[in-house]
Amino acid sequence: MSTSKSAQQPVSRAMFDDVMVPNYNPAKMIPVRGEGSRVWDQADTEYVDFAGGIAVNCLGHCHPAMVSALTEQGNKLWHLSNVFTNEPAIRLAKKLTDATFAERVYFANSGAEANEAALKLARRWALDNHGEQKQQIIAFTKGFHGRTFFTVTVGGQPAYSEGFGPKPGGIEHVAYNDLEALEKLMSEKTCAVMMEPLQGEGGIISPDQEFVKGVRELCDKHHALLIFDEVQTGFGRTGSLYAYEQLGVTPDILTTAKALGGGFPIGAMLTTATIASHLKPGTHGSTYGGNPLACAVAEAVFDVVNTEEVLTGVKQRESLFKKLLNDINDRHNVFKDIRGQGLLLGAELNDTWAGKARDFLNAGADEGVMVLIAGPNVIRFAPSLIIPEQDVIEGLARFERAVAKLAG
Ligand SMILES: *Cc1c(COP(=O)(O)O)cnc(C)c1O
C-alpha cells in the first residue's frame, strides 16, 4: 500500500511550526511509544511519565485491558450517532450510575463538553422550575472548567476568556474557600454553583471540609444546583472513584472526563433522574457523544480502576510520593508546600524559586522524567494510578537530579 509508506515519512518537531496553529508550544522531543509508565521518543530516549497526559492515562500507556477493549470493539462497530444507542454506552452508564449518586448519564467527548452540558442543564432546570430571573452561575477564582466559551467564562482565569468578544453573561466568581464571600453573593437568583472538589490547574488547592459543606448548605437554602467538576479529580485520581465521596458532600451534577477514557476521548455528565428530565429530546446533543469505541474503552478502564486494589494502591503511592518529595526538599530546599490528594499532587516552590516551575519541568525532561506544572509556582504530578513503585522511585531520582542541577 503506497499510502502507508507516505504516512511513515519522517517528521520533526521543526515541522510542527510550519503546519500547526501556534496555540501550543510542545516539547522539543516527539514521543513515539509508551508502555506502562515509561515513554520513548524518536531518538529512543526513555522517560518516566509522571504527567499521565494531564491526569488522563490512569492505567499508563497501552494497558492490555484497554488495548483489547479497543481492538475488540474496533472490529465490531465504530460509530452510529445518537439516532441509535449502543451496548457499550448503556453498559458504561449502568456502571457509572451503580457506582455513584447519579441516576442518569449524558456522554460527551471531553471535559469542556461535559461541563457545557452541565451548565446548560442547570440553566434549563432553573428556567423550568423557577423562571427567567434564576440564571446566576457562581464559580471560583483560579477554577478551570474547559475552553468552550461558556466553560472558559465560568472558569476563574479571565486571561483565558478575554479577547473573544462579548462573553456569556450571568457568571460571577468568588475566592475558593471563602464561604462568607459566597454567602454574600448567593440569592434566589443563583441557578448553580460550579466547583472543582480540588482545584487542579489552579495550583492543586484542596477545599476546607467546612467550605464544601457550607457550599452545599447554601445551594440547598437558595434552591441552586451544586455542580462538581471532577474532570481532573475523578475516576480514582484522589483514591476514591470520585472525590466527592471523601468530602461527605454530594453534588447535584458531576462531570467526568480525562481518566474516564484512560486516553480515549470521552466525557460524561452525571445527575439525578429528576434534574435530567429537563434535557428533553432535542434540547442538547453531540454527534460523537456515547460513541461505542469510546464507551467500550471507558468500560474496560472502569472495571480496572473501580476496585479496592487500585483505589487503595493510589493511597499507598500518594504516601510514597509525598515521602520522597519531602526527602528531596530536605536535601535541596526548593519547596514550601507538598500537597494534594491521591495521585494529584503539587509541590509549591519556595520564594527563592517562585515563578520558575517551568524550569523544573524542562530540567526534569532533560533527566528523563515528565512532570506537569499548575501555574508558575507549582510542579504537578498526575501519574498512572497503577504506576509501579519502582517507577516512582526511579522517576523521582531523575527529578532530584534535575532539582540538583538547578538548585545545587
Ligand atoms: C482538563 C479539565 C477540563 C477540560 O477538559 P477538556 O477535556 O480539556 O475539555 C475541565 N475541568 C477540569 C477540572 C479540568 O481539569
The ligand as an ORCA input file, in Angstrom:
! r2SCAN-3c Opt
* xyz 0 1
  C      -8.963     19.404     31.941
  C     -10.123     19.971     32.646
  C     -11.268     20.394     31.941
  C     -11.334     20.429     30.431
  O     -11.306     19.165     29.876
  P     -11.056     19.030     28.286
  O     -11.168     17.559     28.045
  O      -9.705     19.594     28.020
  O     -12.116     19.798     27.610
  C     -12.354     20.822     32.677
  N     -12.321     20.848     34.022
  C     -11.237     20.459     34.725
  C     -11.283     20.484     36.211
  C     -10.100     20.021     34.061
  O      -9.025     19.665     34.752
*
